[in-house]
Amino acid sequence: MAFNFPQKLAELNPFKRFGKNAGKESIRNRMYPVQVHRLRQDVGKWRSALDQAENVYFPNRTELLNIYSDLILDLHLSSVMETRLINVLSRPFKLENAAGVEQPDLTKLLKKPWFRKFCTFVLEKNYYGHSLIEFPLPVDGEFRNVDLVPRQYVSPELGIVRTMPGMITGTDFRTDPAFTPWLIEVGDPTDLGLLNKAAPMALYKKNVVSAWADFTEIFGMPYRAVTTEAEGEELERIEEIIRDMGQASYGVFPDDVKIEFISAATANERLYDTFIERANSELSKLILGQTMTTDSGSSRSQGEVHERVAANYTRADSEMLLNVINEQLLPLMIRHGYRLQGCSFVWDDAEQISKKDLFDITKGIMTDSGYKVSRKWLEATFGVELEPEASENAPGTTAAGGAVAAEVKPILGYHIEAGVVNRNEARAQLNLKPEDESEAIAQRKLKAQLSVLQAATAAGVPLEAALQLANLSINLPKPGAPDEPEPDGDGSGGPGAPDAGLPGKSKGSPAGGLPVSPAADVSALYGGSCCNGSHSTAAVQASAADEKKLQDLIDRLISVIYAGAGDPEALLVDLPLYEYISEQLGAAIEIAWKAPDPKLKAFLYKNVQRFSGFKTYRVCQELTRKLYGEAGEIRPFADFKADALQLNQLYNVHHLKTEYEHAVAGAQMASKWASFDEGAVLQYRTVGDDLVRPEHRKWDNITLPASHPWWQSHYPPNDWNCRCDAVEVVDDEHQLSSAEQLQDMPEVPALFSHNVGTTGKLFADEHPYFQVPKKVATKIEQQLQLTF
């Protein structure tokens, strides 16, 4: 096979691997590779390069960055730079959900080489002033790599990536929709970084080291002198012998030549060494703020001061990196398929304890205090497998023996864990006689009483009877007529309004004043459609495919609510269920979105998150209501679970499917609206079959400019499962609708009488889920950390 030089040359192109892949083009593919020439640098060249970089009309960092590439070869400078990086990169971290609970499975997504590489690029902006980081397409739903756009090609001041270093034209990386979703920019566009400040001292040091090397070569070894009268071949033979005797300099001189050797001053070498030490200490102060963590120190007290300074630098870098991850990286990951909605990155500053020390502490707790430790925690912490106790399968506990959802208020106000309770918490509520019982006796008595209570409630015995059997007495809220709801604000309707005025509401409920929003109301709301749901797409079906995940979530939630004994304040929004619903509806947006308008897309996501939170609240309240029978008694667990599963099927399968389809349709129409030109003319169109609603049929072929107010109330979708569309037409081919044609047109339902492309709301404020008291709405938004 003949050698193909152009092909081999193309393969050597360092940017070739960043070319188009599945429709995505890397911004690096638009760059032409240029060799970086390393020349001898000095302070004069640095000043010239600095002038170019600070040029007001045409800033050019190319020469300055070339000097930086030479500076980082300095061993001491590169060492202190790496030290500052490692101080941050070695810190443990974790991802938490909106409630501040660690999510280990999600944290693992960041414990990958690409994430450490990303953090390094972010932190390096301290040295260079700016970093532009590019992400490739995910592989199997995850990023595998991340790349730094070479700084010689980036002009932060102009916001472009140049085709070649020094050019005045290039790709606008801040606005080009082909690249902005895949880029993260870090640093101030005018910052030249710490290396700019380090340059003079590092260059002086480099020249001194070079001079010292010359000094050592000249004066470091003795000369050898030979005086002889030999000539011709004999003289050549003598010179050859001297040359082969070693590396030291030598000379062969005639007999009448006098050679005098003058030694250099003995302090000269120390002068070089002292200057280099001073240069190193100055560079340490610049990068680390101190010297003693890298250089030698004089006292322990000074060392402690220097360590505190280093810790302050690490804290500042860590805070900067944390902000970039939370404000830029996590949103980018969510846009590209990661299910991290509501999560935040935090540093894990918990004290690190060895497993041996942790086991000794655990053993002391179990032997000295009388408390037991969760089997699940023991297995996860020490990597052992323990046999479960029989009591661990009782309602209200997990299969691992731990209490269900420790953060949720437990049954009767005390924690049940492998049959043992927290005595200090339980004694305050139970009728015990502490004056004649020791702690050990009280503990054994509580354990026995709770075992009876667990067995009785699991068998379906009413709560009050079960308490009598267990010889326990506790002040429980008596179910019955609730208190009147507190007035909220000005009493107006809409989001946050009291429930009393809503359709289907009643002032009393067995659950002691829970807001009533019967599932039948929402079913009736979703019941009407253009085609009764028969036009479902494969994508919609796929959104509910993870049945096992949903089943696990609802099984857990049923146990949590039953363990809470129906206390409405015990569980506001169940976070795992909220995350599931939010992920499903967020996936609908991703499927439908096509427009280059990240701001509008962000509004849609926020609306979906808020809707998911209020929907989850309604589900939790409905499940809590199912705890009670007609007489206000707590129902048997089996009966409660059967009704709860039916409610889950209604809310989280059937209703969620309708909501998913609406999110797809709404996101599609919002995406279209964002792509219309300012002077576009739009025409309303229906599918045209027999399933179209009569009122929608009357809007068919209405043609108006996009700026016409009619589109603010009639832009599709105009109802659940609405298949109508608005398409752009050429105004000279279609006659605009007259004002007379718009008269006596059907009104759009309040839930849909808005333009999703301008409001950013897939689910309007009038939706029944949002109709809760203002205080409850505030609590929900605070729990989920929602801001609008």
Helices and strands as residue ranges (DSSP letters): H 5-11, G 16-18, G 27-30, H 43-53, H 62-71, H 75-89, E 93-96, H 104-107, G 108-110, H 113-123, H 125-128, E 131-134, E 147-148, G 151-153, E 154-155, E 160-162, E 170-172, G 180-182, E 183-186, H 194-219, E 224-228, H 232-243, E 250-254, H 268-288, H 300-324, I 325-329, H 330-335, E 344-347, H 355-364, I 365-369, H 375-382, G 390-393, G 411-413, H 423-427, G 434-436, H 439-458, H 463-469, G 499-501, H 519-527, H 538-543, H 547-563, H 575-592, H 598-625, H 637-649, I 650-655, H 656-675, E 681-685, H 694-699, E 703-705, H 710-714, E 725-729, H 739-742, G 750-752, H 756-759, G 768-770, H 774-784
